[in-house]
Amino acid sequence: MSFSRRAFLTSVSMLAAHTVLPVSQFRFGTGGKLKIALVGTGIRGITFWGKRLVEEYSDILEFVGLHDHNPGRLAYGRSYIGTNCPLYDDFDAMIREARPDLLIVTTKDATHHQFIIRALELGCDVLTEKPLTTDAAKCQAILDAERKSGKNLIVGFNYRWSPYSTKIKELLANNAIGTVTSVDFHWYLNTYHGASYFRRWHGEMENSGSLWIHKATHHFDLLNWWIDAEPAEVFAYGDLEFYGKNGPFRGPNCRNCQHTKKCDFYMDIHKDAFLKALYVDHEHHDGYIRDNCLFREEIDIYDKMSAQVRYQNNVQLNYSLTTYSPFEGWRAAFNGTEGRLEAWSDIPYYKDLNISEADKHARELAQTEGGGLYYEPVIVHKLWQEHQKVEVPMERSGHGGGDKRLHDKLFRDPASPDPYGHTAGSRDGAMSVLIGIAARQSIETGKAVKIGSLTDLQPRSKRA
């Protein structure tokens, strides 16, 4: 085994299953390359965890296997990523024959646990896309498998890594407003991005666990990290009142619909060469339709959601997610014993961003980089004093610049200082999805749900 691969295995082991210690002390480039296998060749898999790794880190890593249940999409994915590694229709065979150092999981959310657990059992470290999984039983099974295997699991939370998110963390950690006591956090998905979830498998509870899981896990992880504590109890409301059966009409899918001229959400998938090549050209293998009707009867997730979360350190969180907003962005406010911190992103009324909502979604979908640098303020208002405006550089690329920083830390310079603990382990992944799982259970029962009742993880008043 080469020195660099040994260094990877040693450093990833520092990310213990139930701590949030950062992965560190990688030493790539001095020996053999890190061997990576990927399961799931959808957009996120072949772009962010595929093509970008080949383009930016091919001197220190290599793909040794790809697996997907759709053979057409699998072959296209290999070509798009730019690798000549073997393709596998048998997952176990890929792990045993290719012997990857790291498996990256980017499959449908509801199947994450299958590949995480099996890879751990076969002696492979794992990096999974968010969310960790979609229900409490699967979450517990993942935790058990990691403990038993002696291997380790990393969750690819990228929002933590953006400069703006990091500045908020820095200010709170340095007691800019004293001890945090309560938080308001509201996320708005526009009618391009929000609608896209309801076109796809995400719109069905059995696949995504709802947007409480698939989307909000991003937000809950940020909040857990910012607050520096773990959630204790959740009470939530949610309903489906805009998409699904609420639509004024419906068709089999966008390309075969008689209502295209009067539907504001009409999408011509054939105009997008990438989506056509990745999905339409291979849908005959598995029946997955990428331009499904937003108003199909099968949609059963929520499109409006709100929750109150009490943290183990007694911080109270008010959270909401809207999926059909005219604009895409978010607002956050932190109240503390010595003041208040306010932050936001992409709120059009605050600043002329000179970018359309359609362009925002196109960049999100394509996982593209670029777009230039701009600044957003964080407002720090001390009690009895005038407020201060802290200007923070922002990037219109990969989740506010978070994507490339996550990759650089994991693969290029993991020994670099990380005083705020950006890298996320299995406990972080669990605590983010458990808020969403608890919220869903609260809606179904009308009762508050204790996080400690869902798995054997008991919440901590301070993240370890």
C-alpha positions as CSV (number, residue, x, y, z in Angstrom):
1,M,0.0,0.0,0.0
2,S,1.4,3.4,-1.0
3,F,2.2,6.1,1.6
4,S,-0.5,8.4,0.4
5,R,-3.2,5.7,0.6
6,R,-2.0,4.8,4.1
7,A,-2.2,8.4,5.0
8,F,-5.8,8.6,3.8
9,L,-6.9,5.5,5.7
10,T,-5.1,6.8,8.9
11,S,-6.6,10.2,8.6
12,V,-10.2,9.1,7.8
13,S,-10.1,6.9,10.9
14,M,-9.7,10.1,12.9
15,L,-13.3,10.9,12.0
16,A,-14.8,8.6,14.7
17,A,-18.3,7.4,14.2
18,H,-19.8,9.5,17.0
19,T,-17.5,12.6,17.1
20,V,-17.1,15.6,14.8
21,L,-13.4,15.5,14.7
22,P,-12.1,16.8,11.3
23,V,-10.5,14.5,8.7
24,S,-6.9,15.7,8.6
25,Q,-3.3,14.7,7.8
26,F,-3.9,13.4,4.3
27,R,-0.7,13.4,2.3
28,F,-1.6,12.9,-1.3
29,G,0.7,13.2,-4.3
30,T,3.6,11.4,-2.7
31,G,2.7,7.9,-3.7
32,G,-0.2,5.9,-5.3
33,K,-3.5,7.6,-5.8
34,L,-6.5,7.3,-3.6
35,K,-8.9,4.7,-5.2
36,I,-12.5,5.8,-5.4
37,A,-15.7,4.0,-6.4
38,L,-19.0,5.8,-7.0
39,V,-22.5,4.3,-6.8
40,G,-25.3,6.4,-8.3
41,T,-24.7,8.2,-11.7
42,G,-27.3,10.9,-11.5
43,I,-26.5,14.6,-11.8
44,R,-24.9,15.1,-8.4
45,G,-22.8,11.9,-8.8
46,I,-21.3,12.5,-12.2
47,T,-20.8,16.3,-11.8
48,F,-19.8,17.2,-8.3
49,W,-18.4,13.8,-7.2
50,G,-17.4,12.7,-10.6
51,K,-16.3,15.1,-13.3
52,R,-15.1,17.8,-10.9
53,L,-12.8,15.3,-9.0
54,V,-11.3,14.1,-12.3
55,E,-10.7,17.6,-13.5
56,E,-9.3,19.0,-10.2
57,Y,-7.7,16.1,-8.4
58,S,-6.6,13.5,-10.9
59,D,-3.0,13.8,-9.7
60,I,-4.0,12.3,-6.3
61,L,-7.1,10.2,-6.9
62,E,-8.5,7.8,-9.5
63,F,-11.9,6.1,-10.1
64,V,-11.7,2.4,-10.0
65,G,-15.4,1.5,-10.4
66,L,-18.9,2.9,-11.1
67,H,-22.2,1.2,-10.3
68,D,-25.8,2.1,-11.2
69,H,-28.9,0.0,-11.8
70,N,-29.5,1.8,-15.1
71,P,-26.8,0.5,-17.6
72,G,-27.4,3.3,-20.1
73,R,-27.0,6.1,-17.5
74,L,-24.0,4.2,-16.1
75,A,-22.2,4.2,-19.4
76,Y,-23.0,7.8,-20.1
77,G,-21.9,8.8,-16.6
78,R,-18.4,7.2,-17.2
79,S,-18.0,9.2,-20.4
80,Y,-19.2,12.4,-18.8
81,I,-16.9,12.0,-15.8
82,G,-13.9,11.4,-18.0
83,T,-12.7,8.1,-16.7
84,N,-12.1,4.7,-18.2
85,C,-12.7,2.7,-15.0
86,P,-14.7,-0.5,-15.0
87,L,-18.5,-0.4,-14.9
88,Y,-20.3,-2.8,-12.5
89,D,-23.9,-4.1,-12.4
90,D,-23.0,-6.0,-9.2
91,F,-22.2,-3.7,-6.2
92,D,-20.5,-6.4,-4.1
93,A,-18.3,-7.4,-7.0
94,M,-17.2,-3.7,-7.5
95,I,-16.1,-3.4,-3.9
96,R,-14.4,-6.8,-3.8
97,E,-12.7,-6.5,-7.2
98,A,-11.9,-2.8,-7.4
99,R,-10.9,-2.6,-3.7
100,P,-11.6,1.2,-3.4
101,D,-10.2,3.1,-0.5
102,L,-13.4,5.2,-0.5
103,L,-16.9,4.6,-1.7
104,I,-19.0,7.7,-2.6
105,V,-22.8,7.2,-2.4
106,T,-25.0,9.4,-4.6
107,T,-28.0,7.2,-5.1
108,K,-31.7,7.9,-4.4
109,D,-32.0,9.0,-0.7
110,A,-34.0,6.0,0.4
111,T,-31.3,3.6,-0.8
112,H,-28.3,5.3,0.8
113,H,-28.3,2.9,3.7
114,Q,-28.1,-0.1,1.5
115,F,-24.8,0.9,0.0
116,I,-23.3,2.6,3.1
117,I,-23.9,-0.5,5.2
118,R,-22.7,-3.0,2.6
119,A,-19.6,-1.1,1.9
120,L,-18.8,-0.8,5.6
121,E,-19.3,-4.6,5.9
122,L,-16.9,-5.2,3.1
123,G,-14.2,-3.0,4.7
124,C,-14.5,0.2,2.8
125,D,-14.7,3.8,4.2
126,V,-17.7,5.7,2.9
127,L,-18.5,9.3,1.9
128,T,-22.3,9.8,1.4
129,E,-24.1,12.7,-0.1
130,K,-26.7,14.3,2.2
131,P,-29.1,13.2,3.5
132,L,-27.6,10.4,5.5
133,T,-30.8,8.4,5.1
134,T,-34.6,8.8,5.3
135,D,-36.0,7.2,8.4
136,A,-35.0,6.3,12.0
137,A,-34.6,2.6,11.4
138,K,-32.2,3.1,8.5
139,C,-30.3,5.6,10.5
140,Q,-29.9,3.2,13.4
141,A,-28.8,0.5,11.0
142,I,-26.1,2.8,9.6
143,L,-24.8,3.7,13.0
144,D,-24.7,0.1,14.1
145,A,-22.9,-0.9,10.9
146,E,-20.2,1.8,11.3
147,R,-19.5,0.7,14.9
148,K,-19.3,-2.9,14.0
149,S,-17.1,-2.4,10.9
150,G,-14.4,-0.3,12.4
151,K,-14.6,1.8,9.2
152,N,-15.7,5.3,9.0
153,L,-18.4,7.4,7.3
154,I,-18.2,11.1,6.2
155,V,-21.3,13.1,5.1
156,G,-20.8,15.6,2.3
157,F,-22.3,18.7,3.8
158,N,-21.1,21.5,1.6
159,Y,-23.1,24.5,2.9
160,R,-20.9,24.6,6.0
161,W,-17.9,25.4,3.8
162,S,-19.1,28.6,2.2
163,P,-17.3,31.8,3.4
164,Y,-20.6,33.3,4.4
165,S,-21.6,30.3,6.6
166,T,-18.2,30.2,8.1
167,K,-18.3,33.9,9.0
168,I,-21.6,33.3,10.9
169,K,-20.0,30.4,12.7
170,E,-16.9,32.5,13.5
171,L,-19.0,35.4,14.9
172,L,-21.1,33.2,17.1
173,A,-18.2,31.1,18.3
174,N,-16.4,34.3,19.3
175,N,-19.5,35.4,21.3
176,A,-20.3,38.4,19.1
177,I,-23.9,38.4,20.6
178,G,-23.1,36.6,23.8
179,T,-24.8,33.3,24.4
180,V,-27.3,32.3,21.7
181,T,-30.8,31.9,23.1
182,S,-33.1,31.6,20.0
183,V,-32.9,31.4,16.2
184,D,-35.2,32.2,13.3
185,F,-34.4,30.5,10.0
186,H,-36.5,30.6,6.9
187,W,-35.6,29.1,3.5
188,Y,-37.4,30.0,0.2
189,L,-37.2,27.8,-2.9
190,N,-38.3,29.5,-6.0
191,T,-40.7,28.2,-8.6
192,Y,-37.9,26.7,-10.6
193,H,-35.9,25.0,-8.0
194,G,-38.8,24.1,-5.7
195,A,-40.8,22.7,-8.6
196,S,-37.9,20.6,-9.7
197,Y,-38.2,18.4,-6.6
198,F,-41.8,17.7,-7.4
199,R,-41.0,16.6,-10.9
200,R,-38.6,14.0,-9.7
201,W,-38.6,11.0,-7.3
202,H,-38.2,13.5,-4.5
203,G,-41.9,14.2,-4.6
204,E,-42.7,10.8,-3.2
205,M,-42.3,10.1,0.5
206,E,-41.0,6.6,0.0
207,N,-38.0,7.8,-2.1
208,S,-36.9,11.1,-0.4
209,G,-38.5,11.0,3.1
210,S,-40.0,14.4,2.1
211,L,-38.1,17.7,1.8
212,W,-37.9,17.7,5.6
213,I,-35.1,15.2,4.8
214,H,-33.8,15.8,1.3
215,K,-33.6,19.6,1.4
216,A,-33.9,20.6,5.1
217,T,-31.0,18.3,6.1
218,H,-28.7,21.0,4.7
219,H,-30.4,23.6,6.9
220,F,-30.5,21.6,10.0
221,D,-26.9,20.7,9.7
222,L,-26.0,24.3,9.4
223,L,-28.1,25.2,12.4
224,N,-26.7,22.4,14.5
225,W,-23.2,23.6,13.6
226,W,-23.9,27.2,14.1
227,I,-25.7,26.7,17.4
228,D,-23.0,24.2,18.4
229,A,-25.5,21.9,20.1
230,E,-27.7,19.0,19.2
231,P,-31.6,19.0,18.9
232,A,-33.6,17.6,21.8
233,E,-37.3,18.0,20.7
234,V,-39.3,18.9,17.6
235,F,-42.9,20.0,17.0
236,A,-43.9,20.6,13.4
237,Y,-46.6,21.5,10.9
238,G,-46.7,20.7,7.2
239,D,-49.1,20.2,4.3
240,L,-49.4,19.8,0.6
241,E,-51.4,22.7,-0.8
242,F,-49.7,23.8,-4.0
243,Y,-48.3,20.9,-6.0
244,G,-49.6,17.4,-6.5
245,K,-53.3,16.9,-6.5
246,N,-53.8,20.7,-5.9
247,G,-52.9,21.5,-9.5
248,P,-55.5,22.8,-12.0
249,F,-54.7,20.1,-14.5
250,R,-52.2,17.3,-15.1
251,G,-50.7,15.1,-17.7
252,P,-48.5,12.0,-18.0
253,N,-45.4,14.2,-18.2
254,C,-44.4,17.5,-19.7
255,R,-43.4,16.2,-23.1
256,N,-46.8,14.4,-23.5
257,C,-49.2,16.9,-22.0
258,Q,-52.1,18.8,-23.6
259,H,-51.8,21.7,-21.2
260,T,-48.3,22.9,-22.2
261,K,-49.5,26.3,-23.5
262,K,-51.3,27.2,-20.3
263,C,-49.0,25.6,-17.7
264,D,-46.6,28.1,-16.2
265,F,-44.4,25.1,-15.1
266,Y,-44.0,23.6,-18.6
267,M,-40.5,22.2,-19.1
268,D,-39.2,21.1,-22.5
269,I,-36.6,18.6,-21.5
270,H,-35.4,18.1,-25.1
271,K,-34.0,21.6,-25.0
272,D,-31.6,20.6,-22.3
273,A,-29.0,18.4,-24.0
274,F,-27.5,17.3,-20.7
275,L,-30.7,16.2,-19.2
276,K,-31.8,14.5,-22.4
277,A,-28.5,12.6,-22.6
278,L,-28.4,11.6,-19.0
279,Y,-32.1,10.7,-18.4
280,V,-34.4,10.7,-21.4
281,D,-32.1,8.6,-23.6
282,H,-31.9,5.9,-20.9
283,E,-35.4,6.0,-19.3
284,H,-36.4,2.8,-21.1
285,H,-34.0,0.8,-18.8
286,D,-35.8,1.7,-15.5
287,G,-38.8,3.9,-16.3
288,Y,-37.5,6.9,-14.5
289,I,-39.1,10.0,-16.0
290,R,-37.2,13.3,-15.4
291,D,-40.0,15.7,-16.6
292,N,-42.9,14.3,-14.6
293,C,-46.0,16.3,-14.0
294,L,-45.8,18.5,-10.9
295,F,-49.5,17.9,-10.3
296,R,-49.5,14.1,-10.5
297,E,-51.6,12.3,-7.9
298,E,-48.7,10.3,-6.5
299,I,-47.0,13.3,-4.9
300,D,-47.4,12.9,-1.2
301,I,-44.7,15.1,0.4
302,Y,-45.2,18.5,2.0
303,D,-44.8,21.7,0.1
304,K,-45.1,24.0,3.2
305,M,-43.3,23.2,6.4
306,S,-42.6,24.8,9.7
307,A,-41.1,23.5,13.0
308,Q,-40.0,24.5,16.4
309,V,-36.9,22.8,17.7
310,R,-35.6,22.9,21.2
311,Y,-31.9,22.2,21.5
312,Q,-30.3,20.3,24.4
313,N,-28.7,23.6,25.5
314,N,-32.2,25.2,25.5
315,V,-31.8,27.3,22.3
316,Q,-35.1,27.6,20.6
317,L,-35.3,27.4,16.8
318,N,-38.2,28.6,14.6
319,Y,-37.8,27.1,11.1
320,S,-39.8,27.2,7.9
321,L,-39.3,26.0,4.3
322,T,-41.4,27.3,1.4
323,T,-41.2,25.5,-2.0
324,Y,-43.0,27.9,-4.3
325,S,-41.5,31.3,-3.5
326,P,-41.1,34.0,-6.3
327,F,-37.4,34.1,-5.3
328,E,-34.8,31.8,-3.9
329,G,-32.9,32.7,-0.8
330,W,-32.9,32.6,3.0
331,R,-33.0,34.6,6.2
332,A,-31.6,33.9,9.6
333,A,-31.6,35.8,12.9
334,F,-29.8,34.8,16.1
335,N,-30.8,36.3,19.4
336,G,-28.3,36.3,22.2
337,T,-27.7,37.6,25.7
338,E,-25.7,40.5,24.3
339,G,-27.4,41.3,21.0
340,R,-28.7,40.0,17.7
341,L,-27.1,38.7,14.5
342,E,-28.9,38.8,11.2
343,A,-27.9,37.1,7.9
344,W,-29.4,36.4,4.6
345,S,-28.6,35.3,1.0
346,D,-30.1,36.2,-2.4
347,I,-33.0,38.3,-1.0
348,P,-33.8,40.5,-4.1
349,Y,-35.3,43.4,-2.2
350,Y,-32.1,43.9,-0.2
351,K,-29.8,44.2,-3.1
352,D,-29.9,44.2,-6.9
353,L,-28.2,40.8,-7.6
354,N,-28.6,41.1,-11.4
355,I,-29.4,37.4,-11.8
356,S,-32.7,35.8,-12.8
357,E,-34.4,33.1,-10.8
358,A,-34.2,30.8,-13.8
359,D,-30.4,31.3,-14.0
360,K,-30.1,30.5,-10.3
361,H,-31.8,27.2,-10.9
362,A,-29.9,26.4,-14.0
363,R,-26.6,26.8,-12.2
364,E,-27.9,24.7,-9.3
365,L,-29.0,22.0,-11.6
366,A,-25.8,21.9,-13.7
367,Q,-23.5,22.2,-10.6
368,T,-21.5,24.8,-12.5
369,E,-18.8,27.0,-11.2
370,G,-18.2,30.7,-12.0
371,G,-20.3,33.8,-11.9
372,G,-18.0,36.2,-10.0
373,L,-17.5,37.5,-6.5
374,Y,-20.0,39.7,-4.6
375,Y,-20.5,40.7,-1.0
376,E,-23.3,40.1,1.5
377,P,-23.5,41.7,4.9
378,V,-23.9,40.0,8.3
379,I,-25.5,42.4,10.8
380,V,-24.2,42.4,14.3
381,H,-26.3,44.5,16.7
382,K,-25.1,44.7,20.3
383,L,-27.5,45.7,23.1
384,W,-27.4,49.5,23.7
385,Q,-25.2,50.1,20.6
386,E,-25.5,50.9,16.9
387,H,-25.4,47.9,14.6
388,Q,-22.3,46.9,12.7
389,K,-22.2,45.6,9.1
390,V,-19.7,42.8,8.4
391,E,-19.2,42.5,4.7
392,V,-18.5,38.9,3.6
393,P,-17.3,37.8,0.1
394,M,-19.7,35.5,-1.7
395,E,-19.3,33.3,-4.8
396,R,-21.9,32.3,-7.3
397,S,-20.5,28.9,-7.6
398,G,-21.2,25.6,-5.9
399,H,-23.3,26.5,-2.9
400,G,-21.6,29.9,-2.3
401,G,-18.1,28.6,-2.7
402,G,-18.7,25.7,-0.3
403,D,-18.4,22.9,-2.9
404,K,-14.8,23.5,-3.9
405,R,-13.7,24.2,-0.3
406,L,-15.2,20.9,0.8
407,H,-13.3,19.1,-2.0
408,D,-10.0,20.9,-1.2
409,K,-10.2,20.0,2.4
410,L,-11.0,16.4,1.8
411,F,-8.6,15.7,-1.0
412,R,-6.1,18.5,-1.5
413,D,-5.1,20.0,1.8
414,P,-6.8,18.1,4.7
415,A,-4.0,19.0,7.1
416,S,-4.9,22.7,6.9
417,P,-6.2,24.3,10.1
418,D,-10.0,24.0,10.6
419,P,-10.8,25.7,13.9
420,Y,-14.5,25.5,13.3
421,G,-14.8,21.8,12.5
422,H,-16.4,21.9,9.1
423,T,-16.0,18.2,8.3
424,A,-19.1,16.1,9.2
425,G,-19.2,12.5,10.4
426,S,-22.1,10.1,10.9
427,R,-23.3,11.7,14.1
428,D,-23.7,15.1,12.3
429,G,-25.5,13.3,9.5
430,A,-27.8,11.6,11.9
431,M,-28.6,14.7,13.9
432,S,-29.6,16.6,10.8
433,V,-31.9,14.0,9.4
434,L,-33.4,13.2,12.8
435,I,-34.8,16.7,13.0
436,G,-36.6,16.1,9.7
437,I,-37.7,12.6,10.8
438,A,-39.0,14.0,14.0
439,A,-40.8,16.8,12.2
440,R,-42.6,14.3,9.9
441,Q,-43.6,12.2,12.9
442,S,-44.8,15.2,14.7
443,I,-47.1,16.2,11.8
444,E,-48.5,12.7,11.7
445,T,-49.2,12.4,15.4
446,G,-49.8,16.0,16.4
447,K,-47.3,15.7,19.2
448,A,-43.8,16.8,20.0
449,V,-41.1,14.2,19.3
450,K,-38.0,13.7,21.4
451,I,-34.9,13.1,19.3
452,G,-33.6,10.6,21.8
453,S,-36.6,8.4,21.2
454,L,-35.6,7.8,17.5
455,T,-32.2,6.1,17.8
456,D,-29.8,5.3,20.5
457,L,-28.0,8.7,20.0
458,Q,-28.8,10.9,23.0
459,P,-28.6,14.7,22.3
460,R,-25.6,16.6,23.7
461,S,-25.8,20.2,24.9
462,K,-22.5,20.8,23.1
463,R,-21.3,19.1,20.0
464,A,-18.2,17.0,20.8
